[in-house]
Amino acid sequence: MPNALSASQVPNQFVECNGRRLAYRVIGDGTPMVLCLRFRGVMDSWDPAFLDELAELGFKVHVFDYSGLGLSGGPRTYDPASLARDTLELIAALGLSKVVLGGWSLGGIAAQVVMLQAPQLVSHLVLIGTTPPGHLVQTGEPLFYELASRENDFEDFVKLFFEPTSAASREAAVLCAERIAARQEGRCPEVPHEWAGQQLGDGPRNPMFPLQPALDALRTTRTPVLHLGGDHDIVFPVENWYALNRALPTLHLVTLPSTGHGPHMQYPQAAARHIAAFVAG
């Protein structure tokens, strides 16, 4: 990415979509990629090192804020169908014809809904720390529901996205937090934790993503699907993807060690390179 701006420097941009203004950023140039955010995430929640490495590897990365959250206007909701609509309308407004579609956590659910609704727009589906549709062999931990509905400090950040029992993971968390904090201009307002907690519910559900047509689509798609996870994800355990290993014909599984719900935050370069190899393959 010679002479290009880093993810922590690129300007905020805005596009009108059916009566609301969606905020987005573009990093790099090359193969178009659109990334959908996690629960309580805004554009500043992405690790700049991860986005910069994707750009270095030849992707034109688009990140955005969902309606009513961060810098985007309109009504706010965490209904996956609405998040998918945001994604589809952004793709249309930016004139993108076919994209590598990625989603982290809740964004992975939104990305799966997009692929169900408009499979012709998706060349590859990249899922990070998310859940498959249907019944789960392992639910998330109650700890997540406690952390996700309150204002978070650094220790919460470690528990959510890293592996608190690992010194190396804790060190990676410090570096990641510094990178995320590096942006000075045009930062996004945080998602109100009180509102987010009301959307979440009191504890794990099974299934978390009860949409049988989405599972049917994964069982029959020819679109390559990658799930990139951490080996101790307290939100969406990777074990649920391994349970589907032989049932989903295009599924690639990569699990990174001693980390949690943010494997691409602990291993930004490795995660981006896994994704690039998956798309190239």
Backbone torsions as a table, in degrees:
resi	resn	phi	psi	omega
1	MET	NA	56.5	-175.3
2	PRO	-64.9	136.9	176.5
3	ASN	59.9	16.1	179.5
4	ALA	-99.5	157.0	178.1
5	LEU	-75.6	144.7	174.1
6	SER	-70.9	161.5	176.0
7	ALA	-58.5	-26.6	179.2
8	SER	-82.8	-0.8	-178.0
9	GLN	-121.5	-21.6	-174.6
10	VAL	-60.6	147.1	-176.7
11	PRO	-74.8	155.2	168.1
12	ASN	-72.0	140.0	174.9
13	GLN	-127.1	162.1	-175.9
14	PHE	-138.6	146.0	177.9
15	VAL	-140.3	140.7	178.8
16	GLU	-82.1	129.2	179.9
17	CYS	-134.8	102.1	174.7
18	ASN	49.5	52.1	172.8
19	GLY	86.8	5.1	175.4
20	ARG	-136.3	160.9	-177.4
21	ARG	-109.0	118.1	177.4
22	LEU	-96.7	134.9	177.7
23	ALA	-92.8	138.4	178.8
24	TYR	-149.6	164.5	174.5
25	ARG	-133.5	152.7	179.3
26	VAL	-126.3	129.7	179.5
27	ILE	-123.4	124.1	174.7
28	GLY	84.5	-173.0	-180.0
29	ASP	-149.7	145.3	-178.9
30	GLY	138.6	-135.7	-179.0
31	THR	-66.7	123.9	-177.0
32	PRO	-68.4	133.8	178.1
33	MET	-132.9	136.6	176.1
34	VAL	-121.8	129.6	-176.8
35	LEU	-116.5	128.6	-179.1
36	CYS	-99.6	139.0	-170.1
37	LEU	-81.5	160.8	175.9
38	ARG	-77.2	172.1	170.4
39	PHE	-57.7	133.0	-178.2
40	ARG	63.3	15.1	-179.7
41	GLY	-92.1	150.7	168.7
42	VAL	-130.4	175.8	-175.4
43	MET	-55.2	-32.2	-180.0
44	ASP	-72.9	-6.4	179.2
45	SER	-78.9	-17.6	176.2
46	TRP	-72.5	140.4	176.2
47	ASP	-73.3	119.4	180.0
48	PRO	-56.7	-32.2	-179.3
49	ALA	-65.5	-36.8	177.3
50	PHE	-65.7	-48.4	-179.6
51	LEU	-65.0	-40.8	179.9
52	ASP	-65.0	-37.2	178.8
53	GLU	-68.0	-40.2	175.2
54	LEU	-58.4	-43.7	178.6
55	ALA	-63.4	-41.6	178.7
56	GLU	-60.6	-30.4	-177.7
57	LEU	-88.9	6.3	170.7
58	GLY	103.2	19.5	177.7
59	PHE	-105.5	145.6	168.5
60	LYS	-99.8	101.6	-167.8
61	VAL	-93.8	127.1	176.1
62	HIS	-111.2	122.4	172.1
63	VAL	-117.8	153.8	-175.0
64	PHE	-154.3	163.8	174.3
65	ASP	-100.1	135.6	175.8
66	TYR	-63.3	159.6	178.4
67	SER	-50.3	132.2	174.1
68	GLY	76.2	2.3	-178.5
69	LEU	-124.3	154.3	-178.5
70	GLY	59.4	-124.5	-178.3
71	LEU	-100.3	4.0	-178.6
72	SER	-88.9	148.5	177.6
73	GLY	-93.6	179.1	178.5
74	GLY	97.9	176.8	179.1
75	PRO	-72.2	146.5	-179.1
76	ARG	-103.0	142.5	177.7
77	THR	-162.1	155.8	172.3
78	TYR	-109.4	18.9	173.7
79	ASP	-64.2	122.7	-175.9
80	PRO	-57.1	-33.2	179.0
81	ALA	-63.9	-36.7	178.2
82	SER	-71.0	-38.7	177.4
83	LEU	-64.8	-38.9	176.6
84	ALA	-64.6	-39.2	178.3
85	ARG	-63.4	-42.2	174.5
86	ASP	-54.1	-46.1	-176.8
87	THR	-64.2	-47.7	-178.9
88	LEU	-63.7	-41.1	-178.4
89	GLU	-71.0	-33.7	174.8
90	LEU	-64.8	-46.5	179.4
91	ILE	-56.8	-44.8	-179.8
92	ALA	-65.9	-44.0	-176.9
93	ALA	-65.3	-31.0	-179.5
94	LEU	-89.1	-0.9	176.8
95	GLY	70.4	29.5	178.6
96	LEU	-87.7	130.9	-175.5
97	SER	-95.3	-36.9	179.3
98	LYS	-149.1	132.7	-172.2
99	VAL	-133.3	156.6	160.2
100	VAL	-80.2	116.1	-175.3
101	LEU	-103.4	125.1	179.5
102	GLY	-120.7	155.3	176.4
103	GLY	-154.0	136.1	-179.5
104	TRP	-108.7	124.9	174.3
105	SER	61.2	-121.0	176.2
106	LEU	-56.3	-34.1	177.0
107	GLY	-63.7	-27.5	175.4
108	GLY	-68.9	-34.1	174.5
109	ILE	-66.4	-46.1	178.3
110	ALA	-58.3	-42.1	-178.8
111	ALA	-64.7	-36.9	177.0
112	GLN	-66.3	-35.6	176.7
113	VAL	-67.3	-40.1	176.5
114	VAL	-58.9	-45.3	-178.2
115	MET	-66.4	-33.8	175.9
116	LEU	-64.6	-42.1	-174.6
117	GLN	-81.5	-34.2	-174.1
118	ALA	-141.5	63.8	-175.6
119	PRO	-60.5	-24.3	-178.5
120	GLN	-68.2	-16.1	-179.7
121	LEU	-87.8	-11.1	-169.6
122	VAL	-112.4	115.9	176.0
123	SER	-83.4	-37.6	179.7
124	HIS	-146.2	143.9	178.0
125	LEU	-111.6	120.5	-178.0
126	VAL	-114.7	113.6	-176.8
127	LEU	-111.8	131.2	-177.7
128	ILE	-121.6	120.1	173.9
129	GLY	51.2	50.9	-177.8
130	THR	-128.7	-174.5	-176.0
131	THR	-114.0	145.7	169.8
132	PRO	-77.8	163.9	173.2
133	PRO	-70.2	157.7	171.1
134	GLY	90.2	-171.3	-174.7
135	HIS	-63.1	142.2	-177.8
136	LEU	-106.1	142.2	173.1
137	VAL	-82.3	-18.4	179.5
138	GLN	-149.8	126.5	178.0
139	THR	-89.3	167.4	175.7
140	GLY	-68.8	175.3	-176.4
141	GLU	-93.6	143.4	177.4
142	PRO	-54.3	-27.6	179.8
143	LEU	-54.3	-38.6	-179.1
144	PHE	-58.1	-42.9	-175.9
145	TYR	-67.7	-30.0	175.0
146	GLU	-69.5	-45.8	-176.4
147	LEU	-71.7	-37.0	-170.5
148	ALA	-75.9	-13.5	-176.7
149	SER	-109.0	12.0	178.7
150	ARG	-129.9	167.3	173.8
151	GLU	-67.7	134.7	-170.3
152	ASN	-106.1	141.9	171.3
153	ASP	-104.6	-174.5	-176.1
154	PHE	-63.4	-37.3	-179.8
155	GLU	-63.4	-38.1	175.1
156	ASP	-62.5	-41.9	178.1
157	PHE	-56.1	-43.6	178.4
158	VAL	-64.4	-46.7	-177.5
159	LYS	-63.9	-35.1	-178.1
160	LEU	-74.3	-48.3	-164.9
161	PHE	-112.0	-8.8	-175.7
162	PHE	-129.4	-164.6	178.8
163	GLU	-117.1	102.6	-172.5
164	PRO	-63.1	-20.6	-179.9
165	THR	-84.3	-4.4	-176.6
166	SER	-107.5	123.4	178.0
167	ALA	-63.2	-38.8	-179.9
168	ALA	-65.8	-38.6	178.9
169	SER	-68.0	-40.0	176.9
170	ARG	-62.2	-40.5	177.8
171	GLU	-63.0	-41.3	177.8
172	ALA	-62.9	-35.3	179.5
173	ALA	-64.9	-39.8	178.2
174	VAL	-61.2	-47.0	-178.5
175	LEU	-64.7	-41.2	179.2
176	CYS	-62.8	-45.7	179.8
177	ALA	-60.3	-37.7	177.7
178	GLU	-65.4	-40.7	179.4
179	ARG	-65.5	-42.7	-179.4
180	ILE	-64.9	-33.8	-178.7
181	ALA	-79.1	-7.0	-171.6
182	ALA	-68.7	-28.0	-178.5
183	ARG	-66.5	131.3	-178.4
184	GLN	-104.1	-39.0	-173.4
185	GLU	-104.4	141.9	170.5
186	GLY	66.4	36.7	178.0
187	ARG	-72.6	155.7	-177.6
188	CYS	-88.3	141.6	170.1
189	PRO	-61.3	145.2	178.3
190	GLU	-71.9	154.2	173.5
191	VAL	-71.9	128.3	-179.2
192	PRO	-59.8	123.2	-174.8
193	HIS	-68.8	-28.8	179.0
194	GLU	-65.0	-45.6	178.4
195	TRP	-63.8	-45.7	-178.1
196	ALA	-60.6	-42.4	179.7
197	GLY	-60.7	-33.9	178.5
198	GLN	-67.2	-28.0	-179.2
199	GLN	-80.6	-17.5	-166.5
200	LEU	-84.4	-38.6	-171.1
201	GLY	92.6	174.8	-170.0
202	ASP	-88.9	-17.6	-176.2
203	GLY	-174.8	-180.0	-176.0
204	PRO	-60.2	143.4	174.2
205	ARG	-117.4	159.4	177.2
206	ASN	-142.4	109.3	5.0
207	PRO	-79.9	160.9	173.1
208	MET	-84.4	-25.5	-174.9
209	PHE	-131.5	79.3	-171.2
210	PRO	-85.8	68.8	-179.5
211	LEU	-130.5	91.3	-175.9
212	GLN	-56.7	-39.5	178.2
213	PRO	-59.3	-30.8	177.7
214	ALA	-67.8	-39.3	176.6
215	LEU	-67.3	-41.1	177.5
216	ASP	-60.3	-38.4	179.2
217	ALA	-65.0	-40.7	177.8
218	LEU	-66.1	-30.6	-179.8
219	ARG	-72.6	-22.3	-172.9
220	THR	-117.9	-8.5	-174.0
221	THR	-67.6	152.8	168.2
222	ARG	-101.1	-3.6	178.5
223	THR	-72.8	128.2	177.8
224	PRO	-63.7	136.2	-178.1
225	VAL	-124.3	129.8	175.6
226	LEU	-118.1	131.5	165.5
227	HIS	-111.9	123.9	178.3
228	LEU	-110.5	116.4	-174.8
229	GLY	-132.6	169.3	171.9
230	GLY	-101.4	152.6	-174.0
231	ASP	-75.5	-10.4	175.3
232	HIS	-135.8	71.1	179.5
233	ASP	-89.9	112.2	-176.6
234	ILE	-78.1	-8.6	-179.0
235	VAL	-97.4	-59.6	-176.4
236	PHE	-129.0	89.3	-175.5
237	PRO	-57.6	137.7	-179.5
238	VAL	-64.9	-20.0	-179.2
239	GLU	-56.0	-27.5	-178.9
240	ASN	-69.1	-30.6	175.8
241	TRP	-75.5	-38.6	179.0
242	TYR	-64.8	-29.2	177.1
243	ALA	-65.5	-22.1	-179.6
244	LEU	-101.5	7.2	-168.8
245	ASN	-51.0	-46.1	-176.0
246	ARG	-90.3	-8.5	-177.3
247	ALA	-90.1	-22.1	-177.1
248	LEU	-108.6	111.2	-165.5
249	PRO	-69.4	-20.9	-177.0
250	THR	-113.6	13.6	-172.8
251	LEU	-79.2	126.3	170.3
252	HIS	-107.2	136.6	-179.4
253	LEU	-121.0	127.5	174.0
254	VAL	-128.8	122.6	179.2
255	THR	-121.8	123.9	-177.0
256	LEU	-97.2	144.9	-168.9
257	PRO	-84.3	152.7	171.9
258	SER	52.5	47.0	176.9
259	THR	-150.2	172.4	-172.2
260	GLY	-115.4	-128.2	-171.4
261	HIS	-77.1	-5.2	179.3
262	GLY	-125.4	62.7	-177.5
263	PRO	-59.9	-31.1	179.7
264	HIS	-76.7	-9.0	176.7
265	MET	-89.8	-36.0	176.8
266	GLN	-77.7	-34.6	-176.3
267	TYR	-126.4	63.8	-172.8
268	PRO	-62.5	-42.9	-179.4
269	GLN	-70.7	-45.7	-179.3
270	ALA	-62.6	-42.5	-179.9
271	ALA	-61.3	-46.1	179.6
272	ALA	-62.7	-38.9	-179.1
273	ARG	-70.6	-36.1	173.3
274	HIS	-59.3	-44.4	-179.5
275	ILE	-63.7	-45.2	-179.8
276	ALA	-62.5	-41.1	178.1
277	ALA	-65.1	-39.1	177.0
278	PHE	-61.0	-46.6	-179.4
279	VAL	-67.5	-41.3	-179.6
280	ALA	-65.5	-31.4	-176.3
281	GLY	-75.2	NA	NA
